[in-house]
Amino acid sequence: MRSILPIVFLFIISSVFILIGAWILNSNTKLANNGIVTDGRVVSIEEDYDIDNGSTYYPVVEFELEDGSRTTVKMSFGSNPPSYDLGEACEVIYYAGEQDSAKINSTFELYVFPWIFIGIGILVELIAIFIFIKIRRKNNNSNFESVELLNKRSLKDQLFSKKPRNDEQNPFFMD
């Protein structure tokens, strides 16, 4: 039972990766299908520093809303090095009335990034399945060897036993 716990843990972690990737992919697909696409421009790049991970750079994009007003939104997807240059033109997609939902309309951000999560989850699940099968085979082989040894001992005991056999135990007994 103890050897199965790490496998269960791997299945849980991989399932979380798959679910997060699927959720991101689903919400991005809905945004791509129902959102408003407009032209934008990177007006600044904000750096977030984390002691463990270092710097991550997030583009801040200005774009025009459907009512003609302009807004600026810090994108939720950052990278190191920065993916966009200051002043670079880009296409933005957002839900009407929800400019905070804006994302840069790029294949990587909308589709590739979620598939990376899903792919990692699937890979970890395949590894967990492989380990599980390997452990089961090892346990089955050791159980089979134990039964085989037990059968050999009982056969040995039967052949070389000093006790006399009765009719029921000896199929070759003749009257």
N, C-alpha and C positions, 0 to 999 in steps of 0.2 A: 504493500500500500504506500509505503514511504517513497518508493521510486516513481510513483504516479503523480505525486504532488507537484514537482517541477513542470510536468507535462500539462497539468491542469492550469498552472500559472501561465505557461506559454500560450495555451488556448485562450485564456482570459485576456492577456495582453494583445494577442493578435486580433481577437474579436473587437477589442476597443479600437485598434488601428483601422480595421475594416469599416467599423461603424462610423468613426469620425470622417474617414475618407469618403464614404458613401453620403454622409450628411452634407459635407462641403460640396461634393460633386452635384448633389441634388439641388442645393440652394443656388449654386452657380448656374446650373442649367436653367432653373426657373428664372433667374435674373437675365440670362442671355435670351430666353424666349419671350419674356414679358417686359423687360426693361427698355428704357429710352437710351438710344445711342447718340452721343454728341462728341464734338471735338473738344479737347482740353489741352492745357499746356502746363508743364511742370514749373511752378513758380518758386519752389524751394525744396530743399531736401533736409529732413529732420533726422538727427542722429540720436538713437537711444543707446546708452551704454549700459552694459551689464557686466559685472565683474567676472562671471563665469563664462559668458559667451562672447564678450567683446562688444564691438559696435555693430548696430544694425541701422541701415539707412532707409527711411520711408519717404517716398515722393509725396509732396503736397501739390495737388493739381487744382488749377482753376478752370472752371468750365461754365458754360451758359445753360441755365435751366430752360424748361419749355415755355416759361412765362417771359423769357428775355432777360431776367436778372442773372447776375454772375455770382458764383459761390466758390469757395475754396475748401477742399476736403483733404485731410491727411489720409492716405491710403492705408489699408490694414495689412498689406503685404510688403514686408521689407526684405532687404538682402544686404550682404556684404561681399563684394563691393556694391555700390549703388547700381541698380538696374537702369536708371534713367539719369540723363544729364539735365542740368538746370536749363530751362528754356525749351526743352524737347517737347515736340507735339506728340499727343497720344489720343487715342479714342477712349472715351469714358462711357460706362453703362451704369444706369441707376434706375430705381423705381420712381415713378411720378410721385412727387410730394415727399420723397424720402431721400434727399441728397446725401445723407450719411450712409446710405447703402451703396454708394458709388464705388466702383472698382474700375481699374484700367482694363479695357477689353483686350486681354492678351490670352492666347491659347495656353501659355504656361500657367498663368495664375488661375484661370477658370477651369482648365481641364487636366493638365499634366500634374500639377501639384496635388490635387486630390487622388489621382491615380497612383502617385508615389506612396501615399499613405495606404491605399488599398493593396498595392503590390507588396509593401513591407509586411502587412498583416497576413497576406496569403503565403508569403515566403516563410514567416515564422510558424504559421499553421502547418505547412508542409514539413518543416523541420521537426515540429512536435509530433506529427504523425509518424515520421521516420523513426524518431527515438522511441515512441510508444511501440511500434511494430518490433523494433530491435529488442526492447525489454521483454515483450510478450514471447518472442521466439526463444530468448535466453531462458525465461522462466519455464516455457513449455518443454524445451530440451532438457533442462535439469529435472523437471517432473518426470519426463519420459525415461531418462536415465535411472531415476530412482525406482520407477516401476519395473524397469528392465532388470535392475539389480535384485529387486525383491522377487521377481519371477525366477531368476537364476538361482537364488538361494532356496526357494521353495522346491524347485526341480531337483537341486542337489540333495536337499533334505529327503525328498521322495525316493530318489534313486539309491542313496546310501544310508538310508535309515535302517537301524537294526531291529525295529519293531516288525513283527509279522503283520502282514496285510490280510484283511478279510475279503470276502467276495465282492463287496460293493466298491472297494478301493482299487481292486485289480481287475481290469477288463479282460485279462487273459486267463483268468482262473477258470478251470474246467472241472466239472464233476466227473 
